Amino acid sequence: MDTKPLKFKTIIISDVHLGTLDCQIREVNHFLKHTHCEKLILNGDIIDGWRLKQTGFWPKSHTRFIRLILKKLEKRDTEVIYLRGNHDDVLAKFLPMEFENLKIVEDYVHEGVRGRYFVLHGDVFDTVTKNFVFLAYIGDWGYRALMRFNRLYNHWRAWQGKEYYSLSKAVKARVKQAVNHVSHFEEHIVKLAKSRDCVGVMCGHIHTAADKMFGDVHYLNSGDWVESLTAIVEHHDGRFELLDFADFRKIFPLDDETSEVTETHPSSTGTRPVAG
């Protein structure tokens, strides 16, 4: 089926975590390939520097992600805004930087059709990440252990003919402390947007996609490409929408081109198909 790419005014994605096995690279590459936009906002943790430093894991499919972004810059005349996250915080030493249509910044104000939106990754409100880095690394280790078990569990589910199920999302939805953390995070982000005279705010970091109102402030979280597989898109009339890949693939089914090879993480007990 030859379907033309979907066109948007702006696309916002975050938390791709290139350089990790848990990055859903096949899906995010498929999404980028079949969408066009005037502005692409990469809102932090696109490259996972923490894991790259430990393993050096970087398959061809992750290079393809970079090539897709460069193609949008060069051939589609797309403006790309890259915001640093906590996993790619090495960039903080060099910010801000600007190369023609590419800006790499700490935070950003998006002038939307319906008003100003403050854009930031969101880790500034994570006390553990910001002030207790060693605890953040411990938490990251625990999260990776859960995701490793999640891969094995979903291999078994696939063998049973069942759909993918995210254990980490289920844990976050049921554990009171995690729910409270998300709630407090959202409240802090909204207050910051108000202080910047913005009608809305866009962030990532907590891997929990959202599109909702807090009073008169529009709160958007682009989720991630590890668990949620979501993006925020701005239509040309100024309307924002939370786009789920499960719905996107109904229009643009994953095909053989996007699932060519199986690559193995050097420290992993399992494999998953990703694009070459």
C-alpha angles and dihedrals in degrees: 000000000000104000120172116239117267112253124217136170092230137005122196122193131165143176099034091151098205110196095046132095091229092063107111090223098161091057099043092047089050090051094050092046093055100043135072126194141169091228130024118195115198101195106199140294091052089137116034102221092175092064096037089057090054102040112011087221109166118147126190092258090064090052087052089060089057091047091052090053092048090049090055090050096047106032105022096041089230118168109229122202115190117193119193119242131194094267091052094036092132084086091067090080092063105037136164104038130163131190112176104287095002122087124180110195146155095239137348143205112226113206100215127186089254098040146296121323122195110222124199137142093242104227089116086081094049105095094191094050094045104039106021106043094168090057089049089055090050090050090049090052091052091048091051090050089053091048091049090054088045090058092051091046092052092047085059092046091051089051087053090050093248128138125256115281124195111220092185092055090049091050092050091049093052106036110088095211091054092048091050091048091055091046094051091045091055093048092052092047092051092050090052091052090053091050089055093051092245127147091215148007134222124200145147130190101105096065090231114121117215144168112183146121127255101194104300095342120097111220118200127179117184093207114210147275095245102063113352100039092204140138137189115235130190115210121216091257089060096256116140123215134186104229119204118204090221087066094039093057090057087067096035108028117205108254139187091277091065097046105046107136144012116239125192127217109230092232099036131105093209143041135222133193115257136167123270 
